[in-house]
Each structure stands twice: as C-alpha cells, then as structure tokens.
Amino acid sequence: MTAGELLLAATLDAFIGDPRQIPHPVRLMGRWIAWYDNVVWGRCRSARKLLVAGIGLAVGLPTCVFGASAGLIALAHWLDGLLGSAVMIWLASTTLAARDLWDHVRAVERPLLAGDLSSARHAVGMIVGRDTAHLSESEVSRATVETIAESTADGVIAPLFYLALGGVPLALAYKAINTLDSMVGHRNERYIDLGWASARLDDVVNWIPARVTAGLLILSAALSAALAARRSYDVTRGWRVLLRDGGHHPSPNSGRPEATMAGLLGIRLGGTNFYDGVAEERPVLNQEGRAAEPQDIASALRLMVTASCLGVALAAGWRWFL
C-alpha cells in the first residue's frame, strides 16, 4: 500500500464513514462470529472444549481474513492495476472508524446540549455496553468521553498502525481480532472460556497502539494550545495522569488513552458502571478532577480529530519511506 492510497482511504472514511447500505467487512465478520458462537454452544459444553474452540476462533478468523483480503487484492490487481488500487483503498477505509465515531458521538452530544437527557441516554447506549437508562447528564458525558478515548485507539490509531506496518490484510486481521474481543471477549459465564484467547490476543495487538494514542492525544493538546492559543487542555496534567493512572484500568491498554484524556480535560473518568443491573467498580482516573460535563464532549472530539490527522500523517509518512 502506498502513502497516497493510505491518504485516500483516510479521506474516504472521513467523508462517507460506514454507509449501512454498502457491505462492510467488519459486519460480515460479526455475522460469522455469531454463527460460530451458536454452533460451538450447541456442541461444546465442557470448559476445555470451549477453550479449544475459542483458541481456534481467535487464530482462525484473523488468519482467514488476512488470506482472503490478500487474495482479493491480488486478483483485482491482476485484472487491472487501477481496480486493484480501488479495492485496496476501499478495504483500507473500512478498517478506519473516525467518521463513524464522530457521527455516534454527535448523536449523543446534540440532545444532551439541548436538555433532552432521554434521547442522549438512548444514543450513548448505541456506543457503550453499560446500562444507560438511568444515567445522569454527567454520567452520559463521562461514558461518551471514555468511548472517544478508547475508540480513538482501537478504531483509528490501531488500524493506521497496522496499515502502515503490513498493509490492508494486516489491518483487516487486526479488525477481526478487535471484533472478536468486542463480541466474545467478555468475562462472563458464557464467554470466560470461549472468549479467553480472543481477549488475550486483543490485549497483545493493542499494546503499542494504545500507548501511541496517548502520546498523540498529548501532542494534539500541545498543538491546540500553540496554534489556537487555547488553554482548555492541560498538557502537563495529561502526562502526569497518564503515568500515574494509566495502568489502573482493568484493561492493560484502555487506561492509557482514557487517563490521558482525563488529565488533559481535567475531569474524572472511571468509577461505577452497571451491566445488566450489576454494579462494577472501576478505578477512578484523575481522582482530583471535576465531574464530566456535556461541553467536555466537544473538547474530546477535537483531540480525537487532531490525533487522527497526526496518525494518518505518520502512517502515510512511514509508507512513503518504505
């Protein structure tokens, strides 16, 4: 993949995002995972069998996705060079989720700023796994900012990292792993064994991108302060909270961008979440910060956009020099 093709893919994502009427590789992966999940639960009951089936799933799906996408691109190039480039650009754009994240977050922000808490709760329920029916305005804001921070890492920077490192097939293999984690990588009775391998593999492939994302968020805040003379982000506090609280999150990766975002905005993230009515306590990131407010969503979005642009520039630069 050339630097130009990567830039075109990022531009395509920015302008059209994820149109639901166009087939999308990640949705196809999701359907296949759901089918496999049902088949396995119909045939495997012991923990050992579920663990083996889960390892097969975690290794098999990304491998198949890598091979299928590489074959499709090679076939398209064989038929016509321009067709091959077009297929590569489209597939690369499907690995990026910056526009989709923007649209979903704005769908929360608009009713929240208008005082329509019920609609905001419904909208945030589309992007988080926690119970949202009784969230306060501050809790909706917190959930949205947390999603922005985490999704900047696994929805934008991580795919860019793998596009730069190994092109479209590797980026799509990453998306397969990330989709597996979101669907079966849960620590509940159903997935504790079946999803174990998927969750561990997701931890491995996101280790570097999560830390790169934290650095890009801090750089984005510094650029914002330098270019726009804004003092809404505290870069020093962002570094401090990242180093102090970044490892406190249950995930070895999600805490890095979330702690950074909490420090930059001066707000508290983490705390009590409810899942199917059961409370789950998570460490508070930036304990001394204030409660999140609706206005913090726009500030977090600005950081996401700037960090994404920086990520695209770095990935394209890497492909340029290869």
N, C-alpha and C positions, 0 to 999 in steps of 0.2 A: 504494500500500500504506500503510495506516495504522499508527500506532505500536502499536495494540492487536493488529492482525493479525501484526505482526512479533514481538511478545512471545508470542503464541500459537504461532507457528511455532517459536520457540526452545524453548518449553515442550514442544511435541510431539516435537522432536528429543531433548530431554533425557530424556523418558520412554520413547519407543519406539525411537529411533535409526533403524536401517535394517533392518527385518524382511525377510528374504530371500524370503518368500512374496508380498510386495507388489511389483508392478512399480516400478522405480526409474529416473528419467530418466538418471542417470549410467551405469547398466548398459546402457541402450538406446544411449546414445552410444558406449560401449565396443564394443558389437557392431557398430555401423555403422562405426566406425573400423577395426576388424579386417577387415570386409568390404572396405572401400575399400583398405586396405593390400594385401590379396591381389589385388584387381583391378589395382591400379597395378603391382605387381610382375610380373603376368602380361603387361602390355602395354608398360611403360616400362623401358628398360634404361640409357639414357644419363643422365649426371648432370644435364644441363639439363632433360630431360623430368621426371625425378624432382623437381627443384627446383620446376618449374612446377606439377606435381601437388600438391606439398606446400603451395605458396602457396594454391592453390585450396582445399585441405582446411582450412588454418588460417583462411582468411577465410570459406569457405562454411559450415562446420559451425556456428560461433557465430552467424552471420547467420541461418541456418535455424532454429536453436534459439530465438533471440530472437523471430523472427517467429511460429513455431509456438506458443510459450508465450503470447505476447501475444494471438494469435488465440483460443487455447483459453480464456484468462481472459475475454476479451471475450464469447465465446459463452456461457460459463457465467453471466456477469453478465446477459446479455440474456435468458437463460432464467429466471433467478431471482437476485436480489441476494444472498441467503444462500448459494446454491450457488456463486456467483462468489467470495465471500469464503472458502468452504471450500476451493475449488480453489486459490485463491491461497495460503492458509495451508499446505496440503499441499505444494504445489510449493516454497514457500519453505523448508519444513522439510527437503526433500530436498537443498537446497544446503548445509546445515549438517552437520558430521560430528563434533560434540563427543562425543555418546554413543558413536558407533562407535569413535572414538579411545580413549575411556575403556575400553570393553569389550576392545579388542585389546591395550591396554597391560596391563590387569589380567590378561589371559590369559598374558602373559609374566611379570608380577611374582609371581603366586601360586606357580608351580612353582619360580621362581628362589629365593624366600624359603624354600621347602620343601627346597631342595637338589637338586631334580630338573632338572639342567642340560640334559639331553637334551630334555625337554619344553619348556623355556624356549627352547632353540635353535630348535625347530620353530615355536613360537609367534611368535618375533621374525622368523622367515623369512616370515611372512604379512604383515609391515608394512614390511620393508626389501628393497631389491634386491640387497644384497651376499650373498656366500656366508656361511652361518651354521653349517654342520655342525661346524666346529672352533672356534667362538668360546669364549673363556674366560668366566667369570662376569662379570668386569669389562667385557669387550667386548660381551657381551649387554646389560649395563646401559647402556653408552655408546650403543650403537645405539638402545636404547629411548628414552633421554633426547633424543637427536638427533631422533628421529621425533616426540616430543612437541613439541619446539620448532618444528620445521618445519611440522608439521601444525596446530599452533595458528594459524599464519599462513595457510596456504592452505586449511585445512579448516574454519576457524571465522571468523577475523577478516576475511579477504578476502571471503568470501560476505556477511558482515554489512555490510561496506563498500559492496559493490555493491547489496545490498538497500536500504540507506539512500540510495544515490546514484540508482538508477534502477529500483528495484522488482524483482519476480521475473524478468521477461525478461532484465534485465541480469545478475542474479546467475546465472541458468542459462547465459547466454552465457559468463560467466566460468568456470563449471564445465566447459563444453565445451572452453575453451582449456586449462584445467588438466588435463583428462583427455587431451587431445591430447598435451600435454607429457609426461605420465607414460607414454603408450603409444608415441609415435613421436619424442619429443624427445631421443633419445639420440645421443651422438657415437660411434656405431659404424658399421661398413661398410654396414649395411642402411639406417640412418636418417640418416646425415650430411647427405644432400641432401633426402630426403623430409620429414624432421622439422625442418629448419633453421628454417622460418618459424614453426612451432608453438612451438619453444623460444624464439625471439626474442620472439614475442608474449606468451608466458607471463612472460618477464622484465619486459616493459613493464607488464602488468596487475597484477603482484605487487609492483611497486616501492614504492608507497605503503603497501599493507597490511603488508608485511614490516617496515617501519620503525615503523608504528603498533603492530604486535605487540610489538616490542622495548620500546617505551615502556610498553605496558600490562603487560608482564611485570615491569618495574621498579616500576611503580605498585602492582602486585599484591603484590610483595615488601614494599614500604613499608607497605601496608595491613596485611599479615600481621604485620609487626613491631609496628605501632601498636596493632592490635586484640587480638592474641593474645599480645603480649609475647614473641614468638619471635625468636630471634637466629640462626635457621638459614639466613637469606638475608642476603647482604652487598650492600646496595643500591649503596654507593659502588663496590665492586669490579665490580658488574654494569655500571654506567655506563662504568667505565674499560675493561673488556674489550670492551664494545660499540664504543666509539670507537677502540680500538687494533686489535682483531682482526676487527671485523665485516666489513671489506672484503677479508679474506684468503681467504675461501671461493671456490671456483671459480664458484659462482652469485653474481650480483650482489645476491641477496635472501636466500637461505637462511642466509648467515653472520650476518645481523643478529640474528634470534631465537636462533640457536644460540650465538653469542658471549655474548649477554646471559644465557642460561640457564647457560652455563659459569661466568660470573662470579658470578652470584647463588648458585650451588650450591658454588662453589669447586672445580670439577672440570675435568679436561681433556676436550675433545671434539675430534673430527677425528683425523687420523693415518692409519694404513694400513688400507685395506679391500680385500677380494678380490672380484672379479667374474668369474665363470666361471673361477676359478683364477688370474686375472691380478691382481697387486697394483697398487693405485692409491694413491699417496701424496697426502694432503690436508693442508693446513696445520693445525697444532695450535692450537686456540683455548684461551686461558688456559693457556699452557705451564707456568706455575708451579703450577698446580692439582694436586690429587691424582687418582688413578685413580677412575673411577666405580664406585660400589657399588650393590647391589640397593636399599638404603634410599633412594638418590637418586631412584628412580623415583617413589615416593610424593610426595616434595618437589616434583618437576617436575609431577606431576599436579595438586597443589594450586595451583600457579601457573597451570597451564592452565585450571582451572575458574574461578579468580578473574578471570583475564584475559578469559575468555569471557563471564562475567557483566558485566564492565565494558564489553566490546564490545557486548553486547546493549543495555545501558543507553544507551550513546552512540548506537547506531544508532536505537533507539526514540525517543530524545530528538530526534534530527535529523528523523525522520519527523513527530514531534509539531509541530515548529516550521515545517515546510514549508507 
